[in-house]
Amino acid sequence: MTAHSATPAETFRNEAEDLLVELEAALLDLEGDPDDREQIDRAFRALHTIKGSGAMFGFERVAAFTHHVESAFQKVRDGELAASHELVGVALASLDHIRALLDGAGDPAKEELLLAHVRRILGAAPPPVAAPAAEPADEPPAEKIWRIRLALGPQAMAFGTNPLLLLDELRQLGECTVVALTEAVPPLGDMDPTVCYLAWDIVLITDRPRSAIDEVFIFVVDDARLSVEEVPADAEVRLGEILVRRGDVPEQAVSDALSQQRPIGEMLVGEGKVAPERVAAALAEQHQVREKAAKSAVGDASGQGSIRVQAERLDGLMDQVGELVIAQARLRQLVAASDDLALKAISEEIERLSSELRDTTMGIRMLPIGTLFGRFRRVVRDLSQALGKDVELTVEGEESELDKTLIERLNDPLVHLIRNSIDHGIEPVERRRAAGKPERGRVHLAAAHSGAQVLISVTDDGRGMDRAAIRAKAEERGLIAPDAAIADSELLSFIFHPGFSTAAQVSSVSGRGVGMDVVKRTIDSLRGTIEVSSTVGAGSTVTLKLPLTLAIIDGLLVRVGRGMYVIPLSAVEECVELSPEEDSRASGCSFLSIRGDLVPFLRLREVFHAATEPDPYQKVVVVSSGTLRVGLVVDQVVGQHQTVIKSLSKLLDDVHEFSGATILGDGSVALILDVPRLLALGQDQESRRLAS
């Protein structure tokens, strides 16, 4: 598989998506605390960056629209406008529109409506709050003088940077003197039109903080030579001192020029010690220093770099590591039949290195689950407003890591679970008040590692599940007999059946019995399990148990007839022997007594139509998923096997007993059993036998 290089537009879209996630988090935090200065600045920085990047990469509509929202938050930063609930709501709607513009699907009518809303908010902004009468009025921030020296990277203009726009942004901050330095400009015949040869010396007088200057250069700072220094106030500062302080000439050259008693700038230029442009820049600074005074303050700006890697490259790397693990297993099998100690030592070293490489590669694919949890704050906010309920989302275990593929595929199931909790679980405010509960409902998302699995739970403090309604619906659909005894966990699991819903009426949010079926099918496809618990009047919890990765798993290798199969080790509870006597006694009922519990079992020889005679002493591998347990009868348990998963061909879509395949050390293929499917098959067989 060949990975293509990302175009500048694709790079911008990826970075813009990260910024939109950052903006959404800041807006949601700001809605809870409108006076949080940190979140105001966080939202403004995200908007400013999207606007600047959009203009740089040719997304003019994005830049133009974002500019208006940024202007509103500039007024919030300046204290001229409150971060009201209305403004946050408009900003969130604007965020959705920016995302649509990035996809080329922005609606002009919606854009005009949002801009009108922003203009109305800006027009209705209250005047700045005056200081209390007992205290003197606040003085405006003191102006400071900044010396800025800028030299863009050679390829900056080729990448879309327009230096004139940068200089225009600086001029918006205050009084600005710009001197272009042409020393590096080559003769016309040697000039490359895509290379930036100019540099600039800039003197800026502004009452804005250092961070405002840094934001202007946020996109070019990595490749440019940039220095930003505050110039101390000194009315007697001399031109020679400025040139030395700026590093333009050595101190000795100034001393030599002073000894001639001529204007120092004229002498230095005449002697070829400094370019006229640099003297002009120094004179501008001298003039500004003498005219303006500023208090001493030094600002710092620091950053931390990162690298963005395309997902296809990570997938390709994981595939290659999987091939290496398979090749190493084949080498181990060959070495086992050899007496060469040196070869065995090399094999062990390669095994160690491949194991470390596998762990490192899997670690690269892991992402904090907080990147997924952060998306649901907006879901809870919008849904609670749509339903007229007051609901907050709390999260726990955001630092837990999960394979990126799992995170991508978990979005829809978790959205369905959260929507179900808010719609069916959380009561209206009046009922919560009558039940003595807080008026604000709570949905809690939690993640935690448990061995080779991660547990993700969705908990609400609502009314709990109505077991009588679930049972009535199950009996109505013929899922259970009217007088059948059934475990509580099995009863609650009926909510995941296709089309199953206890809602009295269908709403725009839920009630058709589709969402929970999607949850079940997705989690099964990820080789995970679901557990449900509920307490009437106190709430419900749905727990998803998922493997940490989909690429490599630990499995139990078994033989059935002449075929080799792998059972995911996370689903295996225990292995017991099935003697011929027990096998004959179980004929017709397929139940095995294990420490007093009756466990149904499947003869995989019958399921897979094995043609050979069974082994005299077969084994039963007891597997479980949630509360369901089934024994799988196999001829032989070979042992534990690290399994590199390969997807099955689309031609085998109608084969439901297997979730994939792997290659063994001898080059043969072993199929990976789909445990949830086999559990359902075992339960169906026993239900039919009991019914007959």
C-alpha positions in Angstrom: 0.0 0.0 0.0 1.4 3.4 -1.0 0.8 6.4 1.2 0.4 9.7 -0.7 1.8 12.9 0.6 -0.8 15.3 2.0 -1.6 18.4 0.0 -1.5 21.8 1.7 -5.3 21.9 1.6 -5.5 18.5 3.3 -3.0 19.6 5.9 -5.1 22.7 6.6 -8.3 20.6 7.0 -6.6 18.3 9.4 -5.2 21.2 11.5 -8.5 23.0 11.3 -10.4 20.0 12.6 -8.1 19.9 15.6 -8.7 23.6 16.2 -12.5 23.2 15.9 -12.3 20.5 18.6 -10.3 22.9 20.7 -12.8 25.7 20.0 -15.8 23.5 20.9 -14.2 22.5 24.2 -13.5 26.1 25.1 -17.0 27.3 24.2 -18.6 24.5 26.3 -16.4 25.4 29.3 -17.2 29.1 28.7 -20.9 28.3 28.9 -20.5 27.0 32.4 -18.2 29.9 33.5 -18.6 33.0 31.3 -15.9 34.9 33.2 -13.2 32.3 32.6 -10.5 34.4 31.0 -8.4 31.4 30.0 -11.3 29.9 28.0 -12.0 33.2 26.3 -8.4 33.4 25.2 -8.5 29.8 24.1 -11.5 30.3 21.9 -10.1 33.5 20.4 -6.8 31.8 19.6 -8.5 29.0 17.8 -10.7 31.4 15.8 -7.7 33.6 15.0 -5.6 30.6 13.8 -8.4 29.2 11.6 -8.9 32.6 10.0 -5.1 33.1 9.4 -4.6 29.6 8.1 -7.7 29.8 5.9 -6.5 32.9 4.2 -3.0 31.4 3.8 -4.2 28.2 2.1 -6.9 29.7 -0.1 -10.0 29.1 2.0 -11.3 32.6 1.7 -14.9 31.9 2.7 -13.7 30.2 5.9 -11.4 33.1 6.7 -14.0 35.8 5.9 -16.7 34.1 8.0 -14.4 33.3 10.9 -13.3 36.9 11.0 -16.7 38.1 12.2 -16.9 35.5 15.0 -13.3 36.4 16.0 -14.3 40.1 16.2 -17.0 39.2 18.7 -14.5 37.4 20.9 -12.1 40.2 20.5 -14.7 42.4 22.2 -15.1 39.8 24.9 -11.4 39.8 25.5 -11.4 43.6 25.7 -14.3 43.6 28.2 -16.7 45.3 25.8 -19.0 42.3 25.4 -20.1 39.5 27.8 -19.6 35.9 27.0 -23.4 35.3 27.2 -25.2 32.1 26.6 -26.6 33.5 23.4 -23.1 34.3 22.1 -21.8 30.8 23.0 -24.8 29.3 21.2 -24.1 31.4 18.0 -20.4 30.5 18.2 -21.2 26.8 18.4 -23.6 27.1 15.4 -20.8 29.0 13.6 -18.4 26.2 14.4 -20.7 23.7 12.6 -20.9 26.1 9.6 -17.1 26.4 9.5 -16.8 22.6 9.4 -19.3 22.6 6.5 -17.3 25.2 4.7 -14.2 23.1 5.0 -16.1 20.2 3.4 -17.3 22.5 0.6 -20.9 22.3 1.7 -21.6 25.6 3.4 -25.2 27.0 3.1 -25.1 30.7 2.1 -28.5 31.3 3.7 -27.4 29.8 7.0 -24.2 31.9 6.8 -26.1 35.1 6.4 -28.4 34.2 9.2 -25.5 33.5 11.6 -23.7 36.8 10.5 -26.9 38.7 11.2 -27.1 37.1 14.6 -23.5 38.0 15.4 -24.0 41.6 14.2 -27.1 41.9 16.4 -25.2 40.7 19.4 -22.4 43.1 18.7 -24.9 46.0 18.2 -26.6 45.2 21.5 -23.4 45.0 23.5 -23.6 46.9 26.7 -21.1 49.7 27.4 -17.9 48.7 29.3 -18.5 48.5 33.1 -17.2 51.6 34.8 -15.0 51.4 37.9 -16.6 51.9 41.3 -17.0 55.5 42.3 -15.0 55.0 45.4 -11.9 54.1 43.4 -10.1 56.1 40.7 -10.9 55.0 37.1 -8.7 52.4 35.6 -6.0 53.9 33.5 -5.6 52.5 30.0 -2.8 49.9 29.6 0.6 51.6 29.2 2.1 51.5 25.7 5.3 49.6 25.1 7.8 49.7 22.3 8.7 46.5 20.7 11.7 45.8 18.4 10.7 43.0 15.9 13.2 41.5 13.4 11.7 39.2 10.9 13.3 37.0 8.1 11.0 34.5 6.6 12.1 31.0 5.5 13.2 30.8 1.8 10.2 28.7 0.9 7.6 30.7 2.9 6.1 32.4 -0.1 6.0 29.1 -2.0 3.9 27.7 0.9 1.4 30.5 0.6 2.7 33.0 3.2 2.0 36.7 2.2 4.4 38.9 4.3 2.3 42.0 3.5 -0.6 40.5 5.4 1.6 39.9 8.4 2.8 43.5 8.3 -0.8 44.7 8.0 -1.8 42.7 11.1 1.0 44.3 13.0 -0.2 47.8 11.9 -3.6 46.9 13.4 -1.9 46.5 16.8 -0.6 50.1 17.0 1.8 52.6 15.6 4.2 50.7 13.4 7.4 51.6 11.5 8.6 49.1 9.0 12.0 49.1 7.2 12.8 46.5 4.6 16.3 45.0 4.5 17.5 44.3 1.0 21.0 43.0 1.7 20.2 39.5 0.7 18.4 40.3 -2.6 20.5 38.8 -5.4 20.9 40.3 -8.9 17.8 40.0 -11.1 19.2 37.2 -13.2 19.9 35.1 -10.1 16.5 35.7 -8.5 14.1 32.9 -7.8 10.5 34.3 -7.9 9.4 31.8 -5.3 12.1 32.6 -2.7 11.7 35.4 -0.1 15.0 37.4 0.1 13.7 40.3 2.1 14.0 40.8 5.9 12.3 43.5 8.0 13.1 45.6 11.0 10.0 46.8 12.7 9.3 49.1 15.6 5.9 48.7 17.1 4.2 50.9 19.8 1.2 49.2 21.2 -0.7 48.6 24.5 -1.5 45.1 23.5 0.4 42.2 25.2 3.3 40.3 23.8 1.0 37.3 23.0 -0.9 39.5 20.4 2.4 39.9 18.5 3.1 36.2 18.7 -0.3 35.4 17.3 0.6 37.4 14.1 3.5 35.1 13.4 2.0 31.9 14.7 2.1 30.2 11.2 5.7 31.3 10.2 7.6 31.1 13.5 8.8 27.5 12.9 10.7 28.4 9.7 11.4 32.1 10.2 14.2 33.9 12.0 12.1 36.0 14.4 13.0 38.1 17.4 10.6 40.2 19.5 12.2 42.4 22.2 10.8 45.1 24.4 12.8 48.3 24.1 13.5 50.0 27.4 12.4 53.6 27.8 15.5 55.9 27.7 15.1 59.4 26.3 18.9 59.8 26.1 19.5 56.6 24.1 22.0 57.2 21.3 22.0 55.8 17.8 25.4 54.1 18.2 24.1 52.3 21.3 21.0 51.1 19.5 23.1 49.7 16.6 25.4 47.9 19.0 22.5 46.6 21.1 20.7 45.3 18.0 23.9 43.5 16.9 24.2 45.4 13.7 27.8 46.7 14.2 30.6 46.0 16.7 31.2 48.4 19.5 34.7 49.2 18.2 33.3 50.4 14.9 31.0 52.9 16.8 34.0 54.1 18.8 36.0 54.7 15.7 33.2 56.6 14.0 32.6 58.8 17.1 36.3 59.8 17.0 35.7 61.5 13.7 32.9 63.8 15.1 30.5 63.3 12.2 26.9 61.9 12.4 27.6 58.3 13.3 25.0 56.9 10.9 26.5 58.8 8.0 30.0 57.6 8.9 29.1 54.0 9.4 27.3 53.9 6.0 30.2 55.7 4.3 32.7 53.2 5.6 30.6 50.3 4.5 30.2 49.0 8.0 26.4 48.9 7.9 23.6 49.1 5.3 21.6 52.3 5.0 18.4 50.4 5.6 19.7 49.2 9.0 20.6 52.8 10.0 17.1 54.0 8.9 15.6 51.2 11.1 17.8 52.2 14.1 16.9 55.9 13.6 13.2 55.0 13.6 13.6 53.1 16.9 15.5 56.0 18.4 12.7 58.4 17.4 10.0 56.2 18.9 11.9 55.6 22.1 12.3 59.4 22.6 8.7 60.0 21.9 7.1 57.2 23.8 7.7 55.7 27.3 6.7 52.2 28.4 7.1 50.2 31.6 9.4 47.2 31.6 7.7 43.9 31.0 9.0 40.9 29.3 6.8 38.3 27.6 7.7 34.7 26.9 6.3 32.4 24.2 7.2 28.8 24.1 5.9 25.9 22.1 6.2 22.2 21.8 6.5 20.5 18.5 4.7 17.4 17.2 4.5 15.4 14.1 1.4 14.4 12.2 1.5 10.9 10.5 -1.1 9.7 8.0 -3.3 6.9 9.2 -2.5 4.8 6.2 1.2 4.8 7.1 0.4 3.5 10.6 -1.8 0.8 9.2 1.0 -0.2 6.7 3.5 -0.3 9.5 1.2 -2.5 11.6 0.7 -4.8 8.7 4.5 -5.2 8.3 5.0 -5.8 12.0 2.3 -8.5 11.7 4.2 -10.2 8.9 7.4 -10.0 11.0 5.6 -11.7 13.9 4.4 -14.5 11.6 7.9 -14.9 10.1 9.4 -15.0 13.6 7.0 -17.7 14.6 8.0 -19.8 11.6 11.7 -19.2 12.5 11.0 -20.4 16.1 9.3 -23.5 14.8 12.3 -24.3 12.6 14.8 -23.6 15.4 13.0 -25.9 17.7 14.0 -28.9 15.5 17.6 -27.7 15.4 20.5 -28.4 17.8 22.5 -25.3 16.7 22.9 -23.2 19.9 24.1 -20.1 18.0 21.0 -20.2 15.8 18.7 -20.6 18.8 20.4 -17.5 20.4 19.8 -15.5 17.3 16.2 -16.7 17.1 15.6 -15.6 20.7 17.2 -12.2 20.0 15.0 -11.7 16.9 11.9 -12.7 19.0 12.8 -10.1 21.6 13.3 -7.4 19.1 10.1 -8.2 17.1 8.1 -8.2 20.4 9.5 -4.8 21.3 8.8 -3.5 17.8 5.3 -4.8 18.0 4.6 -3.1 21.4 6.1 0.2 20.1 4.1 0.1 17.0 0.9 -0.7 18.9 1.7 2.2 21.3 2.0 4.6 18.3 -1.6 3.6 17.3 -2.9 4.2 20.8 -4.8 7.4 21.5 -6.2 8.8 24.8 -9.9 8.0 24.9 -10.4 11.6 26.0 -10.2 12.5 22.3 -13.4 10.6 21.9 -15.1 11.6 25.2 -14.6 15.3 24.3 -17.0 15.0 21.4 -20.0 14.1 23.6 -20.1 17.3 25.6 -21.8 18.9 22.6 -24.1 16.0 22.1 -25.3 16.2 25.7 -25.7 20.0 25.5 -27.8 20.0 22.3 -29.9 17.0 23.2 -30.7 18.2 26.7 -31.9 21.5 25.3 -33.9 19.8 22.6 -35.7 17.6 25.3 -36.1 20.4 27.8 -33.9 18.6 30.4 -31.0 19.9 32.5 -28.2 17.3 32.0 -24.5 17.5 32.7 -21.8 15.1 31.4 -19.0 14.0 33.6 -16.0 11.9 32.5 -13.4 9.8 34.1 -10.4 7.9 32.9 -9.8 10.2 29.9 -6.1 9.3 29.9 -6.9 5.6 29.2 -5.5 4.7 25.8 -7.2 2.7 23.0 -6.4 1.7 19.4 -7.2 4.5 17.0 -9.4 2.2 14.9 -11.5 1.3 18.0 -11.9 5.0 18.9 -13.1 5.8 15.4 -15.7 3.0 15.5 -16.9 3.7 19.0 -18.3 7.1 18.2 -21.8 5.9 17.0 -22.4 3.3 19.7 -21.6 5.8 22.5 -23.8 8.5 20.9 -26.7 6.0 20.9 -26.1 5.0 24.5 -25.9 8.7 25.6 -29.0 9.6 23.7 -30.9 6.7 25.2 -29.8 7.7 28.7 -31.0 11.2 28.3 -34.2 10.4 26.6 -35.3 7.3 28.4 -33.3 7.4 31.6 -33.1 11.0 32.9 -36.5 12.2 34.2 -38.0 15.7 33.5 -37.1 18.3 36.2 -40.6 18.0 37.8 -40.3 14.3 38.4 -36.7 14.5 39.6 -37.8 17.2 42.1 -40.7 15.1 43.3 -38.4 12.1 43.7 -36.0 14.1 45.8 -33.2 14.1 43.2 -31.1 17.1 42.0 -32.9 18.9 39.2 -29.8 18.5 37.1 -29.4 15.0 35.7 -26.0 13.4 35.2 -24.6 11.1 32.6 -21.2 9.7 33.5 -18.7 8.4 31.0 -15.8 6.3 32.4 -12.9 4.3 31.0 -10.5 2.0 32.7 -8.0 -0.7 31.7 -8.6 -4.3 32.9 -5.8 -6.6 31.7 -5.8 -6.7 27.9 -9.2 -5.0 27.8 -10.6 -1.5 28.3 -13.9 -1.0 30.0 -16.1 1.9 28.9 -19.2 2.6 30.9 -22.2 5.0 30.4 -24.0 5.6 33.7 -27.1 7.8 34.3 -28.9 8.8 37.5 -32.3 8.5 36.0 -35.4 6.3 36.6 -33.7 2.9 35.8 -35.1 0.3 33.4 -38.7 -0.9 33.6 -38.2 -4.7 33.8 -42.0 -5.4 33.5 -42.1 -3.4 30.3 -39.1 -5.1 28.9 -40.5 -8.6 29.7 -43.9 -7.7 28.3 -42.3 -6.5 25.1 -40.1 -9.7 24.9 -43.2 -11.9 25.4 -45.1 -10.0 22.8 -42.4 -10.6 20.3 -42.0 -14.2 21.2 -38.5 -13.9 22.5 -39.4 -15.7 25.8 -42.3 -17.8 27.0 -44.8 -16.0 29.4 -43.9 -18.3 32.3 -40.2 -18.7 31.6 -37.7 -18.0 34.4 -34.9 -15.7 33.2 -31.9 -14.1 34.8 -32.1 -10.4 35.3 -29.0 -9.7 33.2 -30.5 -11.7 30.3 -33.8 -9.9 30.6 -32.0 -6.5 30.4 -30.0 -7.6 27.4 -33.2 -7.8 25.3 -33.0 -4.1 24.7 -30.3 -4.9 22.2 -32.5 -7.0 20.0 -33.4 -5.4 16.6 -36.5 -3.3 16.7 -36.9 -3.7 20.4 -38.2 -0.6 22.2 -40.4 0.0 25.2 -41.0 3.7 24.3 -44.6 4.6 24.4 -44.2 6.9 21.4 -41.6 7.5 18.7 -39.7 10.8 19.0 -37.1 12.5 16.9 -34.5 11.2 19.3 -35.5 7.6 19.9 -38.2 5.0 20.1 -37.8 2.9 17.0 -35.6 0.3 18.5 -32.8 0.8 16.0 -30.0 2.5 18.0 -29.3 -0.2 20.6 -29.2 -2.8 17.8 -26.5 -0.7 16.2 -24.6 -0.7 19.5 -24.7 -4.5 19.8 -23.7 -5.2 16.2 -20.8 -2.7 16.4 -19.4 -4.0 19.7 -19.7 -7.6 18.4 -17.7 -6.7 15.3 -15.0 -5.2 17.6 -14.9 -8.5 19.5 -16.3 -6.9 22.6 -19.1 -7.6 25.0 -21.8 -5.6 26.7 -23.1 -5.8 30.2 -26.2 -3.9 31.5 -27.2 -3.2 35.1 -30.0 -1.1 36.4 -31.6 0.0 39.7 -35.1 1.3 39.7 -35.2 4.9 40.7 -31.4 5.2 40.8 -30.2 4.8 37.2 -28.6 2.4 34.8 -25.1 1.5 33.6 -24.1 0.0 30.3 -20.5 -1.3 30.3 -18.6 -2.1 27.0 -15.6 -4.5 27.3 -13.3 -4.1 24.4 -9.8 -5.4 23.4 -7.1 -2.8 23.4 -6.3 -3.4 19.7 -7.8 -5.1 16.7 -4.4 -5.9 15.0 -2.8 -8.5 17.3 -4.5 -10.6 20.0 -3.6 -13.5 22.3 -5.5 -16.6 21.4 -6.0 -20.2 22.3 -5.0 -22.5 19.4 -7.3 -25.6 19.1 -7.7 -28.5 16.6 -11.0 -29.8 15.3 -10.6 -32.7 12.9 -7.8 -31.7 10.7 -8.4 -27.9 11.0 -6.8 -25.4 13.3 -8.8 -22.7 15.0 -8.0 -19.7 17.3 -10.3 -18.7 20.2 -9.7 -15.2 21.5 -8.1 -15.7 24.9 -10.0 -12.9 26.5 -13.3 -14.9 26.0 -11.9 -18.2 27.5 -12.8 -19.0 31.0 -11.4 -22.5 31.4 -10.7 -25.8 29.7 -12.0 -29.2 30.9 -11.8 -32.7 29.6 -14.9 -34.4 28.0 -14.5 -38.2 28.7 -16.3 -40.7 26.4 -18.7 -41.5 29.3 -19.7 -37.8 29.8 -19.9 -37.4 26.0 -22.4 -40.3 25.8 -24.4 -39.1 28.8 -24.6 -35.6 27.2 -26.0 -37.0 23.9 -29.3 -35.4 23.2 -29.1 -32.7 25.8 -25.6 -31.1 25.3 -25.3 -29.9 28.9 -22.2 -30.3 31.0 -22.1 -30.0 34.7 -19.2 -27.8 35.8 -18.9 -27.3 39.6 -22.7 -27.5 40.0 -23.6 -25.2 37.0 -25.1 -26.6 33.8 -23.3 -25.2 30.8 -24.6 -25.9 27.3 -21.9 -26.9 24.8 -21.5 -27.1 21.0 -19.7 -29.9 19.2 -17.6 -27.9 16.8 -17.1 -31.1 14.8 -20.8 -31.0 14.0 -20.8 -27.3 13.3 -17.8 -27.5 11.0 -18.8 -30.9 9.5 -15.4 -32.6 10.3 -15.0 -35.8 8.4 -12.5 -37.6 10.7 -13.2 -39.6 13.8 -13.2 -37.6 17.1 -10.3 -38.0 19.5 -10.9 -40.4 22.4 -10.5 -37.7 25.0 -12.0 -34.4 23.6 -11.7 -31.1 25.4 -14.3 -28.5 26.3 -13.2 -24.8 26.1 -15.7 -22.8 28.2 -16.1 -19.3 26.7 -18.3 -16.4 27.9 -19.6 -13.1 26.6 -21.4 -11.0 29.2 -23.5 -13.4 31.3 -23.7 -16.1 28.6 -21.5 -19.2 28.9 -21.1 -22.0 26.3 -18.6 -24.9 26.0 -16.9 -25.5 22.7 -16.0 -29.2 22.2 -12.6 -29.6 20.4 -10.3 -32.5 19.6 -7.2 -30.9 21.0 -6.0 -27.8 22.8 -2.7 -26.9 21.3 -1.8 -24.0 23.4 -1.6 -20.2 23.6 -0.8 -18.4 20.3 -0.1 -14.8 19.6 -2.5 -14.1 16.7 -2.0 -11.5 13.9 -5.5 -10.9 12.5 -6.1 -11.0 8.8 -9.5 -10.0 7.4 -11.6 -12.5 5.4 -12.4 -12.0 1.8 -15.8 -10.3 0.9 -16.6 -13.6 -0.8 -17.0 -15.1 2.7 -19.4 -12.5 4.1 -22.1 -15.1 4.6 -19.8 -17.2 6.9 -20.7 -15.9 10.4 -18.7 -18.3 12.6 -15.3 -16.7 12.0 -14.1 -13.1 12.5 -10.8 -13.4 10.7 -7.8 -15.7 10.0 -4.2 -15.9 11.0 -1.1 -17.6 9.6 0.7 -20.2 11.8 4.4 -20.8 12.1 4.3 -23.6 9.5 2.6 -21.4 6.9 -0.9 -22.9 7.3 -4.0 -20.9 8.0 -6.1 -21.0 11.2 -9.5 -19.4 11.3 -10.4 -17.1 14.3 -13.7 -18.1 15.9 -16.3 -15.4 16.4 -17.3 -16.1 20.1 -20.5 -13.9 20.3 -21.8 -15.7 17.2 -21.1 -19.1 18.6 -22.6 -18.2 21.9 -25.8 -17.1 20.1 -25.8 -20.3 18.1 -25.4 -22.4 21.3 -28.2 -20.5 23.0 -30.5 -20.9 20.0 -29.9 -24.6 19.8 -30.7 -25.1 23.5 -33.8 -22.9 23.3 -35.1 -25.0 20.3 -34.4 -28.3 22.2 -36.1 -27.1 25.3 -39.1 -25.9 23.3 -39.4 -29.2 21.5 
